[in-house]
């Protein structure tokens, strides 16, 4: 009986830890910040690039060789892949937002 309680506690701890990791990996760009990025990208268009085999999802890591454009006074950078603008964390090269073509 004691062993069952121990195993249940270990399993519950593992579940809580994985939930914490998942929450930490979720990146949310605030609505007001998204407006700033969208306006800047719209006024400063760049050529679209092709990245075969890459899914454009939040959390996807882009190759470090992908050139990212700066948005003045903002944390994230951007590029355009297959006609879709993506915001990228310059430290990790992970996508934090994906915008469809307007």
Secondary structure, 3 states (H helix, E strand, C coil): CHHHHHHHHHHHHHHHHHHHHHHHHCCCCCHHHHHHHHHHHHHCCCCCECCCCCCCCCCCECCCCCCCEECCCCCCEEEEECCEEEEECCCCCEEEEEECCC
